[in-house]
Each structure stands twice: as structure tokens, then as C-alpha cells.
Amino acid sequence: MAESRVINLAMTGASGAPYGLRLLEEMIAAGCQVRFMVSRAAQVVISTETDLRLPGSPDAMQQYLEERYGAEPGQLQVFGREDWFAPPASGSGPKAPLVICPCSTGTLSALANGASDNLIERAGDVALKEKRQLILVPRESPYSEVHLDNMLRLTRMGAIIMPASPGFYHEPATVGDLVNFIVARLMDHLDLDQSLVARWGEARAAMKSSRSKSDIPDGD
């Protein structure tokens, strides 16, 4: 396939699997090349919160997701938790942003303290040391002092902490609308076009434009 934007996406074992899967779907639809990593705990959460039953092996999972989301050949790559030869595992690999969505508090702790016990943690460590874009999407409530301290430390290192806390000003009617709110914000931060949720002020501007046109009198 033609050269396109490369993005690393990981899902860990926090609640919020629909956010990560919807983001994967949107990135594929946007034509991105996605390097996808899923922790074992994330697979359990996915089977609990959605109707997906992901195959255990990376190759089988890749084929399953390619068919589900209509990915082009070579557009999606799935890596195992200890695939140390995967591009996200090294700073000498191709430069790409990393999104961990959802991001468990255990992963937050590992990243804040420099642990690299699996590919996802190593990919996060690489993103931090190479000063690459790193977006973390925790979903926990309430946050303990430990969680908050880890988020502060990671923010100071350059990471973006974006809790899965959807807004309501877009008047959501379904759970999917709430999921789309967070996914749209993530797409915006990745500089990817999205039409899931209008940006702040766009709906009002469109309404004003429509009213202005309706006020123009018809010609003779």
C-alpha cells in the first residue's frame, strides 16, 4: 500500500475496551498504518466488555481484525507481548506516536518508573526517551495519590494524559456517542481528520451561516 501515517496503538487491562477498538477502527479508516499491541489482561477485558473474542496468536488476531475493520494488506500489524524485534521496541525504529487506550494504572506505574517488562511498557519507555508523542488514556475512579503522582510524573516527562471522561455538550444519545467523543479528541491530538464529533464552536458557526443564508431575500 502507499506510504501513510504510522501510529503505534496499545490496549492494556483497564475498563474501556470500546475506546481502543473504536480508535483502531477510525485509524484504519483514515488510512493509517497501525502497529497494534494488546496485553493479556486487555484481551480478557475486551471479551467482557464487547462481543469480540480475539484469537490468542498475533497472526490470527491480525487476520481477524483485518477482516473486521477492512484493513488493506500490510496496513495492520499485530505484535506479541514479548516481540522485542517489533519496531516500537527500539528508538532506532521508525518514528511514530504511541497511544495506550485504555491505559491501566499498572501500566502508568511501569512507565512512570522506567519498567520494561513487556512490549507495551518498552514501547512507552522508547516514546518517553525519544521524546515522541505519547498519549495515555486511563479509566479509573477514584484515582489514588499513587495514580495521580504517576500521571504528574509522566506529564512532566512529556506524555499527554487524557482520561476517558467524555463530555456532554455534544448531546450524546448513545453509549457509542460517548465513546466517539474520546476517540475524536484522540484523533485531533494525532492530527487525523475526524467527523465523529464537531469541534467546539463549529456547530454554532454552521448554524449562524445557515441563518444568514436564509435571511438573504430571493431575487426578482
C-alpha positions as CSV (number, residue, x, y, z in Angstrom):
1,M,0.0,0.0,0.0
2,A,1.0,3.6,-0.5
3,E,3.1,5.3,2.2
4,S,0.8,6.6,5.0
5,R,0.9,7.8,8.6
6,V,2.3,5.2,11.1
7,I,0.8,5.0,14.6
8,N,1.5,2.6,17.4
9,L,-1.6,1.6,19.4
10,A,-1.7,-0.5,22.6
11,M,-4.5,-1.7,24.8
12,T,-4.0,-2.7,28.4
13,G,-6.2,-4.2,31.0
14,A,-8.3,-1.2,32.2
15,S,-12.0,-1.0,31.6
16,G,-12.7,1.0,28.4
17,A,-12.0,-1.5,25.6
18,P,-14.6,0.1,23.3
19,Y,-12.5,3.3,23.2
20,G,-9.4,1.4,22.0
21,L,-11.3,-0.7,19.4
22,R,-13.2,2.3,18.0
23,L,-9.9,4.2,17.8
24,L,-8.3,1.3,15.9
25,E,-11.3,1.3,13.5
26,E,-11.0,5.0,12.9
27,M,-7.3,4.9,12.3
28,I,-7.7,2.1,9.8
29,A,-10.4,4.1,8.0
30,A,-8.2,7.1,7.9
31,G,-5.6,5.1,6.0
32,C,-3.0,4.9,8.8
33,Q,-0.6,2.0,9.2
34,V,-1.2,0.7,12.7
35,R,1.1,-1.3,14.9
36,F,-1.2,-2.9,17.4
37,M,-0.3,-4.4,20.8
38,V,-2.7,-6.0,23.2
39,S,-1.9,-7.2,26.7
40,R,-3.3,-10.4,28.1
41,A,-5.4,-8.5,30.6
42,A,-6.8,-6.4,27.7
43,Q,-7.9,-9.5,25.9
44,V,-9.9,-10.5,29.0
45,V,-11.5,-7.0,29.3
46,I,-12.3,-7.0,25.5
47,S,-14.1,-10.3,25.8
48,T,-16.0,-9.0,28.9
49,E,-17.0,-5.5,27.5
50,T,-17.6,-6.4,23.8
51,D,-18.7,-9.2,21.5
52,L,-15.2,-9.7,20.3
53,R,-13.3,-12.9,21.1
54,L,-9.8,-12.2,19.8
55,P,-7.6,-15.1,18.8
56,G,-4.6,-15.7,21.1
57,S,-1.8,-15.7,18.5
58,P,-0.7,-12.3,16.9
59,D,-1.0,-13.7,13.4
60,A,-4.6,-15.0,13.9
61,M,-5.6,-11.8,15.7
62,Q,-4.2,-9.7,12.9
63,Q,-6.2,-11.6,10.3
64,Y,-9.3,-11.4,12.4
65,L,-9.0,-7.6,12.9
66,E,-8.1,-7.0,9.2
67,E,-11.3,-8.7,8.2
68,R,-13.4,-7.0,10.8
69,Y,-12.2,-3.4,10.1
70,G,-11.5,-3.8,6.4
71,A,-7.8,-3.1,6.6
72,E,-5.7,-3.2,3.4
73,P,-2.9,-5.7,3.1
74,G,0.1,-4.5,5.3
75,Q,-2.0,-1.8,7.0
76,L,-2.3,-3.5,10.3
77,Q,0.5,-5.3,12.2
78,V,-0.2,-7.1,15.5
79,F,2.7,-7.9,17.8
80,G,3.0,-10.3,20.8
81,R,3.8,-9.1,24.3
82,E,7.4,-10.2,24.1
83,D,8.2,-9.5,20.5
84,W,11.4,-7.5,21.2
85,F,12.1,-7.2,17.5
86,A,8.9,-5.2,16.9
87,P,9.6,-1.6,15.6
88,P,8.1,0.1,18.7
89,A,10.7,-1.7,20.9
90,S,13.6,0.4,19.8
91,G,14.4,4.1,19.4
92,S,16.2,3.2,16.1
93,G,12.8,2.0,14.8
94,P,10.6,4.3,12.6
95,K,9.4,7.3,14.5
96,A,5.7,7.1,15.4
97,P,3.4,8.3,18.1
98,L,2.1,5.8,20.7
99,V,-1.4,5.7,22.1
100,I,-2.2,3.4,25.0
101,C,-6.0,3.2,25.2
102,P,-7.2,2.2,27.6
103,C,-4.1,2.6,29.9
104,S,-4.2,0.6,33.2
105,T,-2.9,2.1,36.4
106,G,-0.3,-0.7,36.4
107,T,0.9,0.5,33.0
108,L,1.0,4.0,34.3
109,S,3.2,2.9,37.2
110,A,5.5,0.9,34.9
111,L,6.0,3.9,32.6
112,A,6.5,6.4,35.4
113,N,9.2,4.2,36.9
114,G,11.0,3.0,33.8
115,A,9.9,-0.6,33.8
116,S,10.0,-2.5,30.5
117,D,8.7,-6.0,31.3
118,N,6.7,-6.4,28.1
119,L,6.5,-4.8,24.6
120,I,3.9,-2.2,25.6
121,E,5.9,-1.0,28.5
122,R,9.0,-0.9,26.4
123,A,7.2,1.0,23.6
124,G,6.2,3.6,26.2
125,D,9.7,3.8,27.5
126,V,11.0,4.3,24.0
127,A,8.4,7.1,23.3
128,L,9.5,8.9,26.5
129,K,13.2,8.6,26.0
130,E,13.0,9.6,22.3
131,K,10.6,12.5,23.1
132,R,7.9,11.1,20.8
133,Q,4.2,11.7,21.2
134,L,2.8,9.5,23.9
135,I,-0.9,9.6,24.8
136,L,-2.2,7.7,27.8
137,V,-5.9,7.1,28.3
138,P,-6.5,5.9,31.9
139,R,-10.0,5.0,33.1
140,E,-10.2,4.6,36.8
141,S,-12.3,6.2,39.6
142,P,-11.3,7.4,42.0
143,Y,-7.6,8.0,41.5
144,S,-5.3,7.3,44.4
145,E,-2.4,9.5,45.3
146,V,-0.1,7.0,43.6
147,H,-2.1,7.2,40.4
148,L,-2.1,11.0,40.4
149,D,1.6,11.1,41.2
150,N,2.4,8.8,38.3
151,M,0.3,10.9,36.0
152,L,2.0,14.0,37.1
153,R,5.5,12.4,36.6
154,L,4.6,11.2,33.1
155,T,3.1,14.6,32.2
156,R,6.4,16.3,33.3
157,M,8.2,13.7,31.0
158,G,6.2,14.9,28.1
159,A,3.3,12.4,28.0
160,I,-0.3,13.5,27.4
161,I,-2.8,12.2,30.0
162,M,-6.3,12.0,28.5
163,P,-8.6,10.3,30.9
164,A,-11.6,8.6,29.3
165,S,-14.0,11.3,30.6
166,P,-16.4,12.1,27.8
167,G,-18.2,15.5,27.7
168,F,-21.9,16.0,27.2
169,Y,-22.1,19.3,25.2
170,H,-22.5,17.3,22.0
171,E,-25.8,15.9,23.4
172,P,-24.9,12.2,23.3
173,A,-27.8,9.9,22.7
174,T,-26.0,6.5,22.9
175,V,-23.0,4.9,24.6
176,G,-21.4,5.0,21.2
177,D,-21.7,8.8,21.1
178,L,-19.7,8.9,24.4
179,V,-17.1,6.6,23.0
180,N,-16.8,8.7,19.9
181,F,-16.2,11.9,22.0
182,I,-13.0,10.5,23.4
183,V,-11.9,8.9,20.1
184,A,-12.5,12.2,18.3
185,R,-10.2,14.0,20.9
186,L,-7.5,11.4,20.3
187,M,-7.8,11.8,16.6
188,D,-7.5,15.5,16.9
189,H,-4.3,15.2,19.0
190,L,-2.9,12.8,16.4
191,D,-3.7,15.4,13.6
192,L,-6.0,12.9,11.9
193,D,-9.2,14.1,10.2
194,Q,-12.3,13.0,12.1
195,S,-16.1,13.6,11.7
196,L,-17.2,11.9,14.8
197,V,-17.8,15.0,16.9
198,A,-17.9,18.6,15.8
199,R,-15.1,20.7,17.3
200,W,-16.1,23.4,19.8
201,G,-17.8,26.3,18.1
202,E,-18.2,24.5,14.7
203,A,-21.9,23.7,15.2
204,R,-22.7,27.3,16.3
205,A,-20.8,28.7,13.3
206,A,-22.7,26.4,11.0
207,M,-26.0,27.4,12.5
208,K,-25.1,31.1,12.1
209,S,-24.1,30.5,8.5
210,S,-27.4,28.7,7.8
211,R,-29.4,31.5,9.3
212,S,-27.5,34.2,7.4
213,K,-28.2,32.4,4.1
214,S,-31.9,32.1,5.0
215,D,-32.1,35.9,5.6
216,I,-31.0,36.7,2.0
217,P,-34.1,37.7,0.0
218,D,-34.9,35.9,-3.2
219,G,-34.1,37.8,-6.4
220,D,-36.8,39.2,-8.7
